[in-house]
């Protein structure tokens, strides 16, 4: 089997699952059908009580965005399942990367 054929048979997966607390006030943006919400989610290692939380950038669109804005608030405990998406931008001659988690499922805890 050729190397190219092996690569075609390889599978890939882009999935993130997090349980944490919403870190900022929520504001639904955009028009009907194109609504979105961005927020930070804090997660922590339960085994290390002194560890600082890890902060994640979360983005939800359409129905997920509306449900999150309607039912959750800063401090709410939530399960987020999604995929990683990285964007690149330049500012002042420097290149920056922004990695966000795009929500595919949400469970209110």
Buried (B, 14 or more C-beta within 10 A) or exposed (E): EEEEEEEEEEEEEEEBEBBBBBBEEBEEEEEEEEBBBBBBBBBBEEEEEEEEBEEBEBBBBBEBBBBBBEEBEEEBEBEBBBEEEEEEEEEEEEEEEEEBBBBEEBEEE
